[in-house]
Amino acid sequence: QHGNPIQLLVHLQDQSQQRATETAQRRSQALIDGAIATLPMSFTAFDTDLRFTYAVGGMERVGKRAEDFLGRHVTEFTKHRPTLRALHRALAGAESTTRTIVNGQTYLSLIGPVRDDRNVVVGVISVSTNITAEVAAETVRRQAEELRLYVAQHDALTGLPGRSALVEHLNTLASSKNGPGALLLLDLDDFTLINEGFGYEIGDEVLLEIASRLFDAFPGLMVARNGGDEFAVVVASDTDQAAAMAAAELVRASFDAELTVRGHALRVTAGVGIAIKHAGGSSSTLIGNASSALSQAKDAGTGQYRLYGAEMRRQVESRLAIQHGLRTALQEHALRLAYQPSVNLIDRHVLGSEALLRWTHPQRGNISPSEFIPIAEQSGLIVPIGAWVMDQACRDTRHLQRTHKMDIAVNVSIRQLAGGGFAEWLEELLEHTGLAPNTLTVEVTESVLMDEIAPIRRAFDLVRAIGVKVAIDDFGTGYSSLARLQNLPVDVIKLDRAFVADLDVRCEARAMATAILHLSAAVGADMIAEGVETEAEASTLVDLGYSVAQGYLFAK
């Protein structure tokens, strides 16, 4: 009254609970922040202006404390465009991930929107984790995988792409619009002689030099080592026949210069097979065609090249038809054996015989062994065919031995002989048929002496160990040397028909026949002359010192 207070109203409110709640919230947030800080990740939140409203964990990577971020705009700390774009996308309601590198460390961030109860975007949250170790591990894994693929697809010696890389390259180009124009396959001539004559280290250096020359001759093109002493060149697309032949000439020119390896001057040549890709043709067909052409080139002599064409295609089709017919003949027991006797030239007494394979085709009639045997060799059919021949010859001979003293000689492919387990299989067959081992001779052609000598010697030793004799057939027409022959355990050498024909009128043939007879004596082998067709030839052989022969003169 009169300006003086007459009543005092006091409102009292107990805030201890509120303060306790706020304290608990702060403690809880501190606990949460502390827990988050122990995780290998950081959490940041932003308002709709992209100002920091929350930051926990990992702030030290930019030299700041968490409170240094609050209220400040994100662009004060980063100009990383992918991150800024992701933040703006989050404001628009989209989630995204980014990678950033800070101080050499790689971080993966998940950035997304924060929504209220009405599903309205009210901010952005970002969760980041250090993935440097994972990235490093993935890099190591990727590099290891790349190295594995490189090793798998490249030749260890030359560094050139290997066969798998060549096939992959051809497949890729075949599926493209143009595709490869031509494939050249190269095979070094008589490379085995270099390995055996100078050693494998010299051989490897020769391969390195050849690889280098081919690489230089065809810059920018696929040059690959197709295995062994075979190389491949993939020529550019849209290559015609003339361009492919020119490429083959370039290959031949790259071999012109003499190689000098560790003081050895070497002249190396190669056969080349060429195949041109046609529309719709597969890479496997291209490789097959080039292989067929290479085979033709090798047959033509050293340093030759051949182009796969219509005539060669007809020859391939013919070979495939013969191969199919042989397989059918084997299954249907349509093959048969003929026996050519070997006789004593003095009294014409029959000493034994050689089993000769014969095949009468249902449409073509009798097909020469010189035509179908090579195809059987190439296709692998020679193994089951050879097994049948050996089995049948042993049975037939054992039957004849009941009334006649008779030995038998059977031709064996190197595929059978060196394929593993041949001697064991033969021993079981002899036991089963009852044929005495010392009445059987296994014949191999002289050409096998061109192969690596060690496995052939082992195969010969195993065969002779069971009591079976070994003979070298068609001797004198191949490229074997005395050094090779004297290192092999051989019981019989058979003089090829080429030295017997007109022996009575050819001085040079008589000289060769005499030399080979002396050679056989030097290595302790018996001698048989093949292909005797006239009495004059037989008489001349006797004069030269031969005692055993076979041929049409004695039986056809």
C-alpha positions in Angstrom: 0.0 0.0 0.0 1.2 3.4 -1.0 4.0 1.8 -3.1 5.0 -0.6 -0.5 4.6 -4.3 -1.1 2.0 -6.0 0.9 2.4 -9.5 -0.4 5.3 -11.7 -1.7 4.5 -14.6 -3.9 7.1 -17.2 -4.1 7.1 -20.1 -6.7 9.3 -22.9 -5.7 10.2 -25.7 -8.2 12.3 -28.6 -7.5 14.8 -28.9 -10.4 17.0 -31.5 -8.9 15.3 -34.2 -11.0 15.8 -32.2 -14.2 19.4 -31.6 -13.3 19.8 -35.2 -12.5 18.2 -36.1 -15.9 20.4 -33.7 -17.8 23.5 -35.0 -15.9 22.4 -38.6 -16.7 21.9 -37.6 -20.3 25.3 -36.0 -20.5 26.9 -39.0 -18.8 25.0 -41.3 -21.1 26.1 -39.3 -24.2 29.7 -39.3 -22.8 29.5 -43.0 -22.4 28.1 -43.4 -26.0 30.8 -41.0 -27.3 33.4 -42.9 -25.4 32.2 -46.2 -26.7 32.0 -44.9 -30.2 35.5 -43.5 -29.9 36.8 -47.0 -29.2 35.4 -48.3 -32.5 37.6 -48.3 -35.6 35.3 -45.7 -37.2 34.1 -42.2 -36.8 30.6 -40.7 -36.7 29.7 -37.2 -37.9 26.3 -35.5 -38.2 25.3 -32.3 -40.1 22.3 -30.1 -40.2 20.6 -29.1 -43.4 23.2 -26.4 -44.0 25.9 -29.0 -43.8 27.3 -27.7 -40.5 28.7 -30.1 -38.0 26.3 -31.0 -35.2 28.1 -34.1 -34.0 31.6 -35.5 -34.4 33.1 -38.5 -32.5 36.1 -40.7 -33.3 39.0 -40.2 -35.7 39.1 -36.5 -35.6 42.8 -36.6 -34.8 43.5 -37.7 -38.4 43.0 -34.0 -39.4 44.7 -32.7 -36.2 41.4 -31.5 -34.5 39.3 -32.2 -31.5 35.7 -33.2 -31.9 34.5 -29.8 -30.5 36.5 -28.0 -33.1 34.0 -29.2 -35.7 30.7 -28.3 -34.1 28.8 -25.5 -35.8 31.3 -25.2 -38.6 30.6 -25.9 -42.3 32.0 -29.0 -43.8 33.8 -27.1 -46.6 36.1 -25.7 -43.9 37.6 -29.2 -43.5 37.4 -30.8 -46.9 37.2 -30.0 -50.6 36.8 -33.7 -51.6 34.2 -33.5 -54.3 32.9 -37.0 -54.1 32.3 -36.4 -50.3 30.5 -33.1 -50.9 28.3 -34.6 -53.7 27.4 -37.5 -51.3 26.4 -35.0 -48.6 24.1 -33.2 -51.0 22.6 -36.4 -52.2 21.9 -37.3 -48.6 20.0 -34.0 -48.2 18.0 -35.1 -51.2 17.2 -38.4 -49.4 19.8 -40.8 -51.0 22.5 -42.9 -49.4 25.9 -43.3 -51.0 29.5 -44.4 -50.2 32.8 -42.6 -50.8 36.5 -43.4 -50.5 38.9 -40.8 -49.2 42.7 -40.9 -48.5 43.9 -38.9 -45.6 47.6 -38.9 -44.5 48.1 -42.1 -46.6 45.2 -43.9 -45.0 42.1 -45.0 -46.9 38.6 -44.4 -45.4 35.3 -45.7 -46.6 32.3 -43.5 -45.6 28.6 -44.3 -45.7 26.6 -41.1 -46.0 22.9 -40.9 -45.6 19.9 -38.7 -44.5 18.6 -38.2 -41.0 14.7 -38.1 -40.9 12.2 -36.9 -38.3 9.0 -38.6 -37.4 7.3 -37.1 -40.5 10.1 -38.6 -42.7 11.4 -35.2 -43.4 15.2 -34.9 -43.9 16.6 -32.9 -41.0 20.2 -33.6 -41.4 22.9 -35.9 -42.6 24.9 -38.6 -40.9 28.3 -40.1 -42.0 29.9 -43.2 -40.7 33.6 -43.7 -41.7 36.0 -46.6 -41.2 39.6 -47.1 -42.0 40.0 -49.7 -44.7 43.7 -49.3 -45.4 44.5 -52.8 -44.3 41.7 -54.3 -46.3 42.7 -52.2 -49.3 46.3 -53.3 -48.9 45.3 -57.0 -48.6 43.0 -56.7 -51.6 45.8 -55.0 -53.5 48.2 -57.9 -52.6 45.5 -60.4 -53.5 44.9 -58.6 -56.8 48.6 -58.3 -57.6 49.1 -62.0 -56.7 46.2 -63.0 -58.9 47.6 -60.8 -61.7 51.0 -62.4 -61.2 49.4 -65.9 -61.2 47.6 -65.1 -64.5 50.7 -63.7 -66.0 52.8 -66.8 -65.1 50.0 -69.1 -66.3 49.7 -67.2 -69.6 53.4 -66.5 -70.3 56.3 -68.7 -71.1 58.8 -68.8 -68.3 61.8 -69.0 -70.6 61.1 -66.4 -73.3 58.6 -64.2 -71.5 56.3 -64.4 -74.6 52.6 -65.2 -74.2 52.0 -68.9 -73.9 49.5 -71.2 -75.6 46.6 -70.2 -73.2 47.2 -66.5 -73.8 47.4 -67.2 -77.6 44.0 -69.0 -77.5 42.5 -66.3 -75.4 43.8 -63.6 -77.8 42.4 -65.5 -80.8 39.0 -66.0 -79.1 38.8 -62.3 -78.3 39.7 -61.2 -81.8 37.4 -63.8 -83.3 34.5 -62.4 -81.4 35.3 -58.8 -82.6 34.1 -57.3 -85.8 37.2 -57.9 -87.8 38.9 -60.8 -86.1 42.4 -62.1 -86.7 43.5 -62.1 -90.4 45.9 -65.0 -90.2 47.8 -67.3 -87.9 51.3 -68.4 -88.5 52.6 -71.5 -86.6 56.4 -72.0 -86.6 58.2 -75.2 -85.7 62.0 -75.2 -85.6 63.7 -77.8 -87.8 65.8 -80.5 -86.1 65.8 -78.7 -82.8 66.3 -82.0 -81.0 69.8 -82.2 -82.5 70.8 -78.9 -80.9 69.6 -80.0 -77.5 71.4 -83.3 -77.7 74.5 -82.0 -79.5 75.1 -78.9 -77.5 73.0 -79.3 -74.3 69.7 -77.9 -73.1 71.2 -74.6 -71.9 72.4 -73.9 -75.5 69.0 -74.9 -76.7 67.3 -72.5 -74.3 69.5 -69.7 -75.5 68.6 -70.5 -79.1 64.9 -70.3 -78.2 65.5 -66.9 -76.5 67.2 -65.6 -79.6 64.4 -66.8 -81.9 61.8 -65.3 -79.6 63.7 -62.0 -79.7 64.0 -62.0 -83.5 60.3 -62.8 -84.0 59.3 -60.1 -81.5 61.4 -57.5 -83.4 60.1 -58.7 -86.8 56.4 -58.3 -85.9 56.2 -55.2 -83.6 52.8 -54.7 -82.1 51.5 -58.1 -83.1 50.9 -61.2 -80.9 54.0 -63.4 -80.9 53.6 -66.4 -78.6 55.5 -69.6 -77.7 53.1 -72.4 -78.4 55.1 -75.0 -76.5 58.5 -76.7 -77.1 60.2 -75.3 -80.2 56.9 -74.0 -81.7 56.0 -70.3 -81.9 53.0 -68.5 -83.2 52.4 -65.1 -84.8 48.9 -63.5 -85.1 48.9 -61.2 -88.1 46.7 -58.1 -88.3 43.0 -58.4 -89.4 41.9 -58.2 -93.1 45.0 -60.1 -94.2 44.7 -61.7 -97.6 46.7 -64.6 -99.0 49.5 -62.4 -100.4 50.0 -60.6 -97.1 50.0 -63.9 -95.2 52.7 -65.3 -97.5 54.7 -62.1 -97.1 54.5 -62.5 -93.4 55.9 -66.1 -93.8 58.8 -64.7 -95.9 59.4 -62.2 -93.1 59.6 -65.1 -90.7 62.0 -66.9 -92.9 64.1 -63.8 -93.3 64.4 -63.5 -89.5 66.1 -66.9 -89.5 68.6 -66.0 -92.2 71.3 -64.6 -89.9 73.5 -67.2 -88.2 73.1 -67.5 -84.4 76.2 -67.4 -82.3 75.6 -68.9 -78.8 78.5 -69.3 -76.4 80.9 -69.5 -79.3 78.8 -72.0 -81.3 77.7 -70.8 -84.8 74.3 -72.3 -85.5 72.1 -72.1 -88.5 68.4 -72.6 -87.6 65.4 -72.9 -89.9 61.7 -73.4 -89.2 58.7 -74.8 -90.9 55.7 -72.4 -91.1 52.0 -73.2 -91.4 49.6 -70.4 -92.4 45.9 -70.2 -91.9 43.7 -67.3 -92.9 40.6 -66.7 -90.9 37.3 -66.7 -92.7 34.0 -65.2 -91.6 32.4 -67.2 -88.9 35.5 -69.4 -88.3 36.4 -70.2 -84.8 39.8 -69.8 -83.2 40.1 -73.6 -82.7 39.5 -74.1 -86.4 42.1 -71.5 -87.2 44.7 -73.3 -85.0 43.8 -76.6 -86.5 44.1 -75.3 -90.0 47.5 -73.7 -89.2 48.7 -77.0 -87.6 47.7 -78.9 -90.8 49.6 -76.5 -92.9 52.6 -76.7 -90.6 52.6 -80.5 -90.9 52.6 -80.2 -94.7 55.5 -77.7 -94.5 57.5 -80.0 -92.3 56.9 -82.9 -94.7 58.2 -80.7 -97.5 61.6 -80.3 -95.9 63.5 -77.7 -93.8 62.7 -74.0 -93.9 59.4 -74.4 -95.9 56.0 -72.8 -95.4 52.6 -73.8 -96.5 49.2 -72.1 -96.7 46.1 -73.9 -95.7 43.7 -73.9 -98.6 41.1 -75.9 -100.5 43.4 -78.8 -101.4 44.7 -79.1 -97.9 41.1 -79.0 -96.7 40.3 -81.9 -98.9 43.3 -83.8 -97.5 42.2 -83.1 -94.0 38.7 -84.3 -94.7 40.2 -87.4 -96.3 42.3 -88.0 -93.2 39.3 -87.6 -90.9 37.3 -90.1 -93.1 40.2 -92.6 -92.8 40.4 -92.0 -89.1 36.7 -92.6 -88.7 36.9 -95.7 -90.9 39.9 -97.1 -88.9 38.0 -96.6 -85.6 35.0 -98.5 -87.0 37.2 -101.2 -88.5 38.8 -101.8 -85.1 35.5 -102.0 -83.3 34.0 -104.3 -85.9 37.1 -106.5 -86.2 37.6 -105.6 -89.9 41.4 -105.4 -89.7 43.5 -108.4 -90.6 47.2 -109.5 -90.5 49.4 -110.8 -93.3 52.7 -112.5 -92.7 55.8 -112.0 -94.7 58.5 -114.6 -94.1 62.1 -113.9 -93.5 64.4 -116.6 -95.1 67.9 -117.9 -95.0 69.4 -116.6 -98.3 71.5 -119.7 -98.8 69.0 -122.5 -98.4 65.8 -120.4 -98.5 64.6 -121.9 -95.2 61.9 -119.9 -93.5 63.2 -118.5 -90.2 60.3 -116.4 -89.1 57.9 -113.8 -90.3 56.8 -110.2 -89.9 53.2 -109.4 -89.1 51.8 -106.8 -91.5 48.6 -104.9 -90.9 46.0 -104.9 -93.7 42.8 -103.0 -94.1 40.1 -103.5 -96.7 37.8 -100.5 -96.7 34.1 -101.3 -97.5 34.0 -98.6 -100.3 37.6 -97.9 -101.2 38.9 -101.5 -101.1 42.5 -102.2 -99.9 44.1 -99.1 -98.4 47.9 -99.0 -98.3 49.4 -99.0 -94.8 51.6 -96.1 -95.8 48.3 -94.1 -96.0 46.5 -95.2 -92.9 49.3 -95.9 -90.5 50.5 -92.2 -90.2 46.9 -91.2 -89.6 46.6 -93.8 -86.9 49.8 -92.4 -85.3 48.6 -88.8 -85.4 45.2 -89.7 -84.0 46.4 -92.0 -81.2 44.4 -94.9 -82.7 47.8 -96.7 -83.2 47.7 -97.6 -79.5 44.6 -99.8 -79.5 45.3 -101.0 -83.1 48.9 -101.9 -82.1 47.6 -103.7 -79.0 45.3 -105.8 -81.3 48.1 -106.5 -83.8 50.4 -107.7 -81.0 47.7 -109.9 -79.4 46.6 -111.4 -82.8 50.2 -112.0 -84.0 51.2 -113.8 -80.7 48.1 -116.0 -80.9 48.6 -116.9 -84.6 52.3 -117.6 -84.1 51.8 -119.7 -81.0 49.3 -121.8 -83.1 51.9 -122.2 -85.9 54.6 -123.1 -83.5 52.7 -126.3 -82.8 53.9 -127.7 -86.1 56.7 -125.3 -87.3 59.6 -123.6 -85.6 58.7 -120.0 -86.1 59.7 -116.5 -84.8 57.6 -113.5 -85.2 58.4 -109.8 -85.6 55.7 -107.1 -84.8 56.0 -103.4 -85.6 55.3 -101.2 -82.5 54.7 -97.5 -82.4 56.8 -95.3 -80.2 53.5 -94.2 -78.6 53.1 -97.8 -77.4 56.7 -98.4 -76.5 57.3 -95.2 -74.5 53.8 -94.8 -73.2 54.5 -96.5 -69.9 53.7 -100.0 -68.8 54.3 -101.5 -72.3 56.8 -104.1 -71.1 54.6 -105.2 -68.3 51.6 -105.5 -70.6 53.6 -107.4 -73.1 54.9 -109.8 -70.5 51.3 -110.6 -69.4 50.2 -111.1 -73.0 53.1 -113.6 -73.7 52.1 -115.5 -70.6 48.5 -115.5 -71.6 49.1 -116.6 -75.2 51.9 -119.0 -74.3 54.4 -117.5 -76.8 58.0 -117.8 -75.7 59.5 -114.3 -75.3 62.7 -115.2 -77.2 60.6 -116.0 -80.4 59.2 -112.4 -80.5 61.0 -109.3 -82.0 59.6 -105.8 -81.4 60.3 -103.6 -84.4 60.5 -99.8 -84.3 61.3 -97.5 -87.3 64.6 -95.7 -87.5 62.7 -92.4 -87.2 62.3 -92.9 -83.4 66.0 -92.4 -83.1 65.4 -88.7 -83.8 63.5 -88.4 -80.5 65.1 -88.0 -77.1 67.3 -91.0 -76.6 67.0 -91.7 -72.8 63.3 -92.7 -72.7 63.8 -94.9 -75.8 66.7 -96.7 -74.2 64.8 -97.3 -71.0 61.9 -98.7 -73.1 64.2 -101.0 -75.0 65.9 -102.2 -71.8 62.5 -103.1 -70.3 61.5 -105.0 -73.4 64.8 -106.9 -73.6 64.6 -107.6 -69.9 61.6 -109.9 -70.4 63.5 -111.8 -73.2 62.0 -110.1 -76.2 64.4 -108.8 -79.0 64.4 -105.3 -80.4 64.9 -104.4 -84.1 65.4 -101.1 -85.9 63.2 -101.2 -89.1 63.7 -99.3 -92.3 67.3 -98.5 -91.4 69.3 -96.1 -93.6 66.6 -93.8 -94.7 66.4 -91.6 -91.6 68.9 -89.4 -89.8 70.2 -91.6 -87.1 73.8 -91.6 -86.3 76.3 -94.2 -85.2 76.6 -92.4 -81.9 72.8 -92.8 -81.3 72.7 -96.4 -82.4 75.7 -97.6 -80.3 74.0 -96.2 -77.2 70.9 -98.3 -77.8 70.4 -102.0 -76.9 69.4 -103.3 -80.4 69.3 -107.0 -81.5 68.4 -106.6 -85.2 68.9 -104.0 -87.9 66.7 -104.2 -91.0 68.2 -102.7 -94.2 65.6 -100.6 -96.0 64.3 -101.5 -99.4 65.8 -98.2 -100.8 69.3 -99.9 -100.6 68.1 -103.2 -101.9 66.3 -102.1 -105.1 68.5 -102.8 -108.1 71.4 -103.6 -105.8 73.0 -105.7 -108.5 73.4 -102.7 -110.8 74.0 -99.8 -108.4 77.5 -99.4 -107.0 76.5 -96.8 -104.5 73.7 -99.0 -103.1 76.2 -101.9 -102.7 78.6 -99.6 -100.9 75.9 -98.4 -98.5 74.6 -101.9 -97.9 78.2 -103.1 -97.1 78.7 -100.2 -94.7 75.5 -100.8 -92.8 76.3 -104.5 -92.5 79.7 -103.6 -90.9 77.8 -101.1 -88.7 75.5 -103.8 -87.4 78.4 -106.1 -86.7 80.0 -103.2 -84.7 77.0 -102.8 -82.5 76.5 -106.6 -82.1 73.2 -106.7 -84.1 72.0 -109.2 -86.6 71.1 -107.9 -90.1 68.1 -108.5 -92.3 67.6 -107.1 -95.8 64.1 -106.0 -96.6 62.2 -105.7 -99.9 64.1 -108.3 -102.0 62.2 -108.7 -105.2 64.6 -110.3 -107.7 67.1 -113.2 -107.7 69.8 -110.8 -108.8 69.2 -108.7 -105.6 69.3 -111.8 -103.4 72.5 -113.1 -105.0 74.2 -109.7 -104.6 73.2 -109.6 -100.9 74.8 -113.0 -100.4 78.0 -111.8 -102.1 78.0 -108.8 -99.7 77.7 -111.1 -96.7 74.0 -110.9 -95.9 72.4 -114.2 -94.8 68.7 -113.2 -94.0 66.2 -111.4 -96.1 62.5 -110.8 -96.7 60.5 -109.5 -99.6 58.2 -110.3 -102.5 60.7 -112.7 -104.0 59.9 -115.1 -101.2 56.2 -114.4 -100.6 53.7 -111.8 -101.5 
